[in-house]
Amino acid sequence: KMSFKASYGWLRRFMTRKNIKFRYKTCSKQHTPQEQVHDFEKFLFYLRFNALQPNEEEEHNQGIDPLWGRFPPECRYNMDQVPLPFVVNQDSTFALGDEENVHIKCPSEALKKRQFTMHVVVNAGIGQKKYGWVDLVAKGTGKRIRAAETELCDQDVKFLWQANAWVDKCVMLELAEKIVTHKIEVHGLDTWVILFCDNLRAHVDDDVKRMFGDAKVFLCYFPPYMTNVLQPIDAGIGRSLRTFIGHQLDA
């Protein structure tokens, strides 16, 4: 029986010797980094000289942080939907270093959100001012869930059912209500917070924007086709959650 266990360093050196590299799944419709530079700079300019600047009412407030401006880290939130398919590790593979494109047989993007979608909300606070939570959107009606299963659910996780497992307007209004309630409880009604998100149809709906605006939640939308570069949840906690759940399913 072999007892050899390869360390991460051994794996990296082996891959270097054999000219093997990781290849991550990408979409052929994505723009190249060179094509995105202009939109990226425009977004940063808008963020720095418009969104983060205090309004007329706030200019009289001496509590504005000279470093962070209008929104200190605990007032900067990010939300995103993370697909939770039952097969979660089809985003990467190995290939020889001189191969530019590698084809991986896997479900299409449309199939990723057929069962569950995690709605993730986090902020940039430090220590006790750091907040975050996950809600679940599932396909179905939820009427055939047994009582024993319901008791095992975390009461802090909002479980929403609908015909499809992605977030539509009705579901987004319920999720927005939870975000607004949290915002008022933690920051009060008079303090503005900023919420970064993508251009999902449910995010740009007038009723959703009105609900956030009435609670002084400033919606800041990432430029189209750039969430893979700018969306923190995609590169951070979203990927970590999917990897952790995948390991649990494989256990």
MOJO-V436264 format. One record per pair of residues at least 24 apart in sequence whose C-alpha atoms are under 7 Angstrom apart, sorted by sequence separation. I is the first residue (numbers start at 0). J is the second residue. D is the distance in Angstrom with one decimal. If there is no record, write none. Layout:
i->I j->J d->D
i->I j->J d->D
This chain:
i->114 j->138 d->5.4
i->134 j->158 d->6.2
i->135 j->159 d->6.2
i->136 j->160 d->5.9
i->137 j->161 d->6.5
i->138 j->162 d->5.5
i->191 j->215 d->4.9
i->192 j->216 d->5.1
i->193 j->217 d->4.6
i->194 j->218 d->5.0
i->195 j->219 d->4.8
i->196 j->220 d->5.2
i->197 j->221 d->5.2
i->113 j->138 d->6.8
i->138 j->163 d->4.9
i->190 j->215 d->6.8
i->191 j->216 d->5.8
i->192 j->217 d->6.0
i->193 j->218 d->6.0
i->194 j->219 d->6.0
i->195 j->220 d->5.9
i->196 j->221 d->6.2
i->198 j->223 d->6.8
i->138 j->164 d->4.5
i->188 j->214 d->6.2
i->191 j->217 d->6.9
i->193 j->219 d->6.8
i->84 j->111 d->5.4
i->137 j->164 d->4.8
i->83 j->111 d->6.9
i->84 j->112 d->6.6
i->136 j->164 d->5.6
i->82 j->111 d->5.8
i->83 j->112 d->6.7
i->136 j->165 d->6.7
i->197 j->226 d->6.7
i->82 j->112 d->5.2
i->84 j->114 d->6.4
i->171 j->201 d->6.2
i->84 j->115 d->6.6
i->83 j->115 d->5.2
i->179 j->211 d->6.7
i->82 j->115 d->6.4
i->83 j->116 d->5.4
i->168 j->201 d->4.7
i->82 j->116 d->4.6
i->83 j->117 d->6.6
i->167 j->201 d->5.3
i->81 j->116 d->5.7
i->82 j->117 d->6.2
i->166 j->201 d->6.9
i->172 j->207 d->6.0
i->179 j->214 d->6.4
i->80 j->116 d->6.3
i->81 j->117 d->5.0
i->80 j->117 d->5.6
i->81 j->118 d->6.4
i->80 j->118 d->4.6
i->79 j->118 d->5.9
i->80 j->119 d->6.2
i->79 j->119 d->5.5
i->78 j->119 d->5.5
i->79 j->120 d->6.8
i->78 j->120 d->4.4
i->77 j->120 d->5.7
i->78 j->121 d->6.6
i->77 j->121 d->5.5
i->76 j->121 d->5.7
i->77 j->122 d->6.1
i->76 j->122 d->4.1
i->75 j->122 d->5.5
i->76 j->123 d->6.6
i->75 j->123 d->5.8
i->116 j->164 d->5.9
i->73 j->122 d->6.1
i->115 j->164 d->5.4
i->116 j->165 d->6.0
i->73 j->123 d->5.4
i->113 j->163 d->6.6
i->114 j->164 d->5.6
i->72 j->123 d->4.9
i->73 j->124 d->3.8
i->113 j->164 d->5.4
i->72 j->124 d->4.9
i->112 j->164 d->5.6
i->112 j->165 d->6.0
i->73 j->128 d->5.8
i->73 j->129 d->6.5
i->24 j->90 d->4.9
i->23 j->90 d->5.7
i->24 j->91 d->5.7
i->23 j->91 d->4.3
i->22 j->91 d->5.4
i->23 j->92 d->6.6
i->21 j->91 d->6.8
i->22 j->92 d->5.3
i->21 j->92 d->5.9
i->22 j->93 d->5.8
i->21 j->93 d->4.8
i->22 j->94 d->6.6
i->20 j->93 d->5.7
i->21 j->94 d->6.5
i->19 j->93 d->6.6
i->20 j->94 d->5.6
i->19 j->94 d->5.6
i->20 j->95 d->6.1
i->19 j->95 d->4.6
i->20 j->96 d->5.6
i->18 j->95 d->5.8
i->19 j->96 d->5.4
i->18 j->96 d->5.3
i->75 j->192 d->6.1
i->76 j->193 d->6.0
i->77 j->194 d->5.4
i->78 j->195 d->6.5
i->79 j->196 d->6.3
i->74 j->192 d->4.7
i->75 j->193 d->5.1
i->76 j->194 d->4.6
i->77 j->195 d->4.7
i->78 j->196 d->5.6
i->74 j->193 d->6.3
i->75 j->194 d->6.2
i->76 j->195 d->6.1
i->77 j->196 d->6.1
i->70 j->192 d->6.3
i->70 j->193 d->6.9
i->79 j->232 d->6.5
i->87 j->241 d->6.5
i->81 j->237 d->6.0
i->83 j->241 d->6.7
i->87 j->245 d->5.7
i->29 j->224 d->6.8
